[in-house]
Amino acid sequence: MDAKAREIYEIVERAVAGNGLPDEDIRTLYAVDPHSREAHHIHWAGNELSLKASDGKAEIHAQIGLNGTPCPKNCLFCSFALCNGVRKGKLEMPREYVIDFAQRYEEQGANAILILSTASYRFELFLEMAAAVRAVISPEMPLLANVEDMTLEQARQLKAAGVNGCYHAVRMGEGVVTTIPVETRLQTIANIHAAGLTLSTCVEPIGPEHTPEELTEKTRICIDATPLSAGCGRRVPVPGTALFSHGAISALHNALYVAVYRLASGLEPRLNCAAGTDLVASAGGNLAWAEVGANPRDTEQLTEKGGRGRDIAFYRELYTNADWEILEGPSPGWIL
Ligand code: SF4
């Protein structure tokens, strides 16, 4: 074994204690060749820690995309970005559609419900939709929101409407391939916490051009944000978007990154995303999202109709293939 391999095995040995890693070690693990023996050792270690962190239980959260109207924030990876010209005209899901899927998702065993909108959706309408969903799902079922950057007052309004937590992230290339300053994203995360909402975040969307340095920087931001779920998500190259030509990292590479996130973060949080493939699930990914409605990674109007969206049954099978049990009932910890 050469010196580099020995260093990697030593870092992994320290990481499996579950106390997280310093940035220098995280950077070293992100730089590992995804085809190497060391990478597969990291997969094993990530899975071990995730199993321990979650008592062997994976989760499926269910997302409903409320709108697909072109968004002025112009994130270059997103099918909704106005500048990409992929989406045309107004697209908003009717209230009945949203309520129907929220009810169906709970009946089918989703562990949490997430509603998502773009920056072109009226915040007051989002509040109405959140309250409407809250009214038809059980009080124990976490309701999460993914909305644009918001003030503390708006975060409090979300909470008052029945939302329990938010997905929010400082994305890869934030402020460079998006028009949103990093500070704005961080302020929103602070507002989410200050309003008494819980946080889901992720190092995303990762493409082949991203360096171990930026992956490490964004991992540290996620850890410091004290989320209930976090991990690494690869970018889906959507045809027509400005970043399409950069391509995508493989599922194998994504599995390495998800496992590295787990080792970097330690035994917290319980949920490590995004388990989009059974390869990732077998490297420690234990949170996946079923999706309906508008989807920023898709060009279909309704992602469940011939697009990328997958249902709960799909993720049940995926987890079964990776030998994960699936949590029964609402995801704990989101409702403060
Ligand atoms: S990622 Fe979000 S903020 Fe950015 S363009 Fe897409 S919908 Fe708008």
Boltz pocket constraint, residues with backbone or C-beta under 6 A from the ligand:
constraints:
  - pocket:
      binder: B
      contacts: [[A, 71], [A, 72], [A, 73], [A, 74], [A, 75], [A, 78], [A, 79], [A, 80], [A, 81], [A, 82], [A, 117], [A, 118], [A, 119], [A, 148], [A, 178], [A, 296]]
      max_distance: 6.0
